[in-house]
Amino acid sequence: MADIAHIDADLVRRLVSNQFPRWAKLPLRAVEPQGHDNRTFRLGDDKSVRLPSAPAYAPHVVVEYRWLSALAPRLPVQIPEPLALGQPDQDFPWHWLINRWLDGNSAEESPIDDLVRFASDLAGLLRALQGVDAACAPEPDADNFFRGAHLSVYDSETINCIGRLEGVIDAKAAAAVWRQAVESEWNGPPVWVHGDIAAPNLLVTNGRLSGVIDFGQLAAGDPACDLAIAWTFLSGKSREVFRDELNLDGATWMRGRGWALWKALLTLDTHRDYGAARAPVKRVIHEILGADD
């Protein structure tokens, strides 16, 4: 068995050659920067190869293969188009994907012409996603890290993080925001959620939102988990437009704030011994706790 911690071009070339020989001679190169959950390689000019980096992310590949082709025509921006599902073999223990290549750079590293317009486009994408019939959609569970589930699934983890970070953050304010978030719930029907709406997963072309990737946490449930980007990337007028155009109730917005807080606290706690890595996360937590609503 290959060392899965080191997914390189040689491994990917073997997988493609063995299972999809028609594409074996296409140029192959790693995409930079790489993500955490998956490793991505460009295959030829118009394809990408996507491989999960650990067992926890392996189910995401099958979810994407099952659902993305059905969702794509209903969304206003590009999303990955699965072309082939690779099978586990002696070199790699999990399913993997060959997708149509999407042009664009992540919002994290690409200039955005107008952040307010970007927020409006993102709200339009989420409205379209939430409007797709979710009757047969996967339910929130451990495989998608409970995206779409009630926020209380992370209650003990969050409370423990707050306790460990006392003196680093305003623990009293964090506990109050968290408690308010978990005391409400989604009363509508389950709707599709992406599960990881974050700047690295949003593609920008010519300064505008052009695509969304990393749908592995896709499920149907409470849309609050898709709102965290309001605090992690948007601010001021862009956050206001994002909220207004999504037109979700205040309780859902509060739970979205809770999702943002949970992830930021967990990240800060994980990096508590690395001062340089903590500063950006502390700024996000300050933004979350400083919100008026």
N, C-alpha and C positions, 0 to 999 in steps of 0.2 A: 504494500500500500504506500502511495506517495505521501510525503510530508505535506499535509493539507495546510499547515501554517505558511507554506511557501508555494502558492499557486503561481506558476510562471508560464511563459509562452511555450516552453517545451511540452509541459503537461497539456495545455490547451490544444496545441497542434496535434498531439497524439489523439486526444478525444475527438476532435473534428475529423481527423483522417480516418479513424476507426469507425465512426458512426455516421458521418456525412461526407463520404469521399468526394462527392461532387464539388465540395468547397475546400478540399484539402490543399490546393495550390494557391489559394488566395493569400495575399499578404496579411500578416498578423502582428499587432503591436499592442502593448499595454496602454490603457487610458490613464492619464495623470490629471489631477490627483485621484487616487483610488479611494473608494468608499470603505466603510468599516464592515458592513454586513455582507458585501459581495465584492468580488474582483471582476473587473470588466476589461475586455480586450476588443479592439476594433478588428473586424475581419473583412478584408477588402475595403471597398469604398462605402458600401451600403448595409453592412451587417455589424452586429456586436455580439460578443459572447459574454454571458453573465453567469458567474459561478458563486454559490454561497460559500462563505469563509469559515463557517462553523455549524455544528448540528442545529443550533437554535434557529438558524436562518434558512435551513434546507427546505422546510415546507413552503416558504414564500415563493419559490420558483414555480411550484405546481399551481399555486393560486394565481399567479400572474398568467401562466399559460392557459389556465381555464377561463379567465374572465376578461383579459384585456382586449381581445378582439371584439367582444360583445360591447364593451364600454366605449371603445374608441370613436365610433360614429356619432355618439351622443354627447361628446365633449367638445368644447370650443377651441382647445389647443391639442397639440400632438401628444400622444402617449406611446410607450413602446408597443410595437406590433410583433407578437411572437411568430417566428417562422418554423421553429423546430424545438422539440423537447429532448434534450440529451438524457441518456439513461445512466444510472450508476454502473461502474465496471471496476476492474481490478485496480485501476489507477485513481479513481475518484468515487467516493462512496455515496454521492447524492445526485439527484436530478440537477440539470443545468439547462440554460436556455440559449438559443440563438434568436436574436431580435433584429428587426429592421433598425438601422442606425438612425439616431435623431441628432440633427445639428443643434448647436446652441451651447452656451457655457452656463455654468450654475450661477444663480443670483448672488451667491456668496462671493464670486470672483469677477463678475461681469458688471460694467456700468449700466445703471437703469436710468433712462432719460427722465422719467417722471414717476416717482414712487407712489403718488396718489393714483395715477392711472394704472400702475402695476397692481395696487391694492384692489382697484375696481375690477380689473381683469381676473384677479385671483378669486374674488368673491363670485364673479360670474362662473368661473370654473366649478367652484364648490356648489353653487346653486344647481348647476347642470348635473353634477354628480349626484347630489341629493335627490334630484328629480327623476332619476332612473329607477324603474321598478326593481325593488330589492327583495321580492318575494322568495327567491331561491338563493339569495346571497349567503355566504358563509357567516356564521355567528361569531361574536367575539369569544376568544378562548386563549389558552396559553400559546398556541402557535402564532397568533398575531399580537402577542403581548397585551391582550385584552383591550385593544383599541375598539372603541364603540361600546364598551361595557361601562357600568357605573364606576365612577372615580374611586369609590371606597375600596376597590380591589387593591389599591396601593396605599390604603390608610396607615397601616402599621409601619410600612417602609418609610412613608413620609414623616410620620411622627418621630420615628427613630432618627431620621436625618436631621430634623429640626433640633432634637436634643443634643446630637453630637456637634452641631454647628452653632450652638449657643455661644455668644461672644464674637462669632465671625459674622453673623447676620442678626437682624432684628427678629429674634426667635418668637417673641410675643406677637408681633405683627404677622409673621409667617403662619403661626398656629391659628390666628383668627381668620386669615384669608382661606387657609385650608379647610377649617371647620365650616365656614360659610359655603364653600364649594361642595363639600360632600353631603351637606344637609339638603341639597336639592336633587332632583332627578328628571330625566327626560320622560315626558308624558305622551309624546307623539309616537307614530309608527317608526320602526327601524328604518334608517336611511343609510345609503352607502357612505362610508368614510374611507378616505385614503389611508389615514393612520400615521403618516409621517410627513405632513406638510411642513417642510423646513427649507431654508434657502438652498442647501446643497442639492435638493431634489427638484428645484424649479429652474427650468431652462430659460435663458434670455437670448434673444436674437434681435439685433438692431435696437437694443435698448428696451425691448418689450417682452412680456411673458409669452413664450412660444411653445413650451412643453412642460410636462411633468413626468418624472421617472420614479422608480422605487415604490411600486404598488404592493409590495409583499405583505404589508399589514392590512390589506383590504378586508373589510367586513361590513356588516350592516348593524346599526345600533344608534347610540347617542352621538350626534355630530360634534359634540364639544371638543373632542380630541383634536379636531382639525383646526381649532381656533388658536392654538398656542403661538402660532407665528405672529399674531397681533402684538405680542410682547417681545418675542425674540428677534423680530426683524422690522416690523412696522412701528411707527410712533406718530404722535400728533395727528395731523390731518389724514395721513394715510391709514392710520388705525381707525379713525372715526369713519372714514368712507368704507373701509372693510366691514365694520360693524353695521353701518346703516344699510349697505347693499345686501348683506346676508340676511338681514331682517329676522334674526333669531331672538328669542326672549331673553330678558336679563339674567334669568337663572342659568340658561345655557352658556351665556357669555361668562358668568361667574365660574362655571365648571371648566370652561376653556382656560380661564386664568389659573384654576387649580391644576390642570394638566401641565401648563407651562411651569408652574411652581414646582410640582413633583419632579419634572425632568431636570430643572435647573438645580434643585437641591441635591438630587442624586448625583449629578455631574460634579457639583462642588464638593460633595462629601468624598467622592471617588478620588478627586484630585487635591485633597486637603494638604498633601505633603509637597505639592508642586506650586509654588507661589505664582510663577508667571502664567500658568494655565488657569489659575483661579480668577484673575482679574476680569476677563470678559464675562464669566458666569456671574460673578458678584454684581456686575452692572445690570445684567438681565434680571436678577432677583430684586435689585433696587427698583428697577422699572416696574416689575410685577407688584411689588408691595406699595409702590407709590401711586398706583392707579386709583382713580377716583370712584370707580364702579366695581 
